[in-house]
Amino acid sequence: MNIPTLGFIFTLYIGVHISVVGLGNPFMGDDSVGIRVIDSLSSLFNHPRVKFYRLFNDFLNLIEIFETSEVVIIVDAVKGEEEEGTIYTFEGVERLIYDVTSLSTHTLNLREVVDMYKTLRGRLPFIYIVGIEPSSFDGVDYVSEKVEGKIPLLVNRVRDIIRRHIQD
């Protein structure tokens, strides 16, 4: 039997809660892109149903975010097979989380966190993953030119997702 937590009850009371999570390490080059997108977005939105989080490689914090959210948008560098700067958007399908897991640059597996949460709570928020193919994970505190040039596109992609859910 799943007993709702206070956070979940509060979320039901105020409506859809959207959490936007930027993942990354600010000292590993393009890995910081998720955090940079969050920094840009948080100045654009002041809405009671939208919260922004910066996570530095600790996926376990996602469990608490899942608990109080109906929609979660994860922004991260995603290592795939495409040209650097390629933007990816995966939405709402659990299978995609399993596919994206192998592309993540982080040590803790997103799939493991999702499985753990489903075991504990039995439900998941609607999840988007918005990512970009990185160029470099060098130990520097800036992103590559190719990725830097795409940050406004990432911001717009996430902003459009947020607006779509706020209007629902």
URVENVEN-V301958 format. One record per pair of residues at least 12 apart in sequence whose ideal C-beta (glycine too) atoms are under 6 Angstrom apart, sorted by the first residue. I is the first residue (numbers start at 1). J is the second residue. D is the distance in Angstrom with one decimal. If there is no record, write none. Layout:
I_J_D ; I_J_D
//
This chain:
2_122_4.8 ; 5_67_5.9 ; 7_67_5.2 ; 7_68_4.0 ; 11_68_5.4 ; 15_49_5.8 ; 16_49_6.0 ; 16_70_4.4 ; 16_165_5.9 ; 17_49_5.5 ; 17_68_5.9 ; 17_69_5.0 ; 17_70_5.5 ; 18_49_5.8 ; 18_50_4.8 ; 18_71_4.6 ; 18_162_5.8 ; 18_165_5.5 ; 19_51_5.2 ; 19_65_4.9 ; 19_69_4.2 ; 19_72_4.9 ; 20_52_5.1 ; 20_73_4.6 ; 21_53_4.7 ; 21_55_5.9 ; 21_74_5.0 ; 22_34_3.7 ; 22_35_4.4 ; 22_37_5.6 ; 22_38_3.3 ; 22_54_5.2 ; 22_75_4.9 ; 23_55_5.2 ; 23_76_4.2 ; 25_56_5.9 ; 25_57_5.9 ; 27_141_5.4 ; 28_137_5.0 ; 29_136_4.5 ; 29_137_5.2 ; 29_138_4.6 ; 29_140_5.2 ; 30_77_5.1 ; 30_134_3.5 ; 30_135_5.6 ; 30_136_5.6 ; 30_143_5.0 ; 30_144_5.6 ; 30_147_4.8 ; 31_77_5.2 ; 31_105_5.8 ; 31_137_5.3 ; 33_77_5.1 ; 33_132_5.7 ; 33_143_5.7 ; 33_147_5.6 ; 34_75_4.2 ; 34_76_4.4 ; 35_54_5.0 ; 36_151_5.9 ; 37_75_4.7 ; 37_154_4.9 ; 37_155_5.7 ; 38_52_5.2 ; 38_54_5.4 ; 40_155_4.9 ; 41_155_5.8 ; 41_158_6.0 ; 50_162_6.0 ; 57_106_5.2 ; 59_108_4.3 ; 59_113_4.6 ; 62_113_5.2 ; 63_117_5.4 ; 66_117_5.1 ; 66_125_5.5 ; 69_125_4.5 ; 70_125_5.4 ; 71_125_5.8 ; 71_126_4.9 ; 71_165_5.2 ; 72_125_4.8 ; 72_127_5.0 ; 73_128_4.5 ; 73_158_5.7 ; 73_161_5.7 ; 74_129_4.9 ; 75_130_5.0 ; 76_131_5.0 ; 77_105_5.7 ; 77_134_4.2 ; 78_103_4.9 ; 78_131_3.0 ; 79_103_5.2 ; 79_105_5.7 ; 80_103_5.1 ; 80_133_5.8 ; 82_133_5.0 ; 84_133_5.1 ; 84_135_4.1 ; 84_146_5.2 ; 85_146_4.3 ; 85_150_5.1 ; 86_133_4.1 ; 87_132_5.3 ; 88_131_4.6 ; 89_130_5.3 ; 90_129_4.4 ; 91_128_4.8 ; 92_126_5.0 ; 97_114_5.4 ; 98_111_5.4 ; 100_129_5.3 ; 128_161_5.7 ; 130_157_5.5 ; 130_158_5.5 ; 132_147_5.9 ; 132_150_5.7 ; 135_147_5.8
//
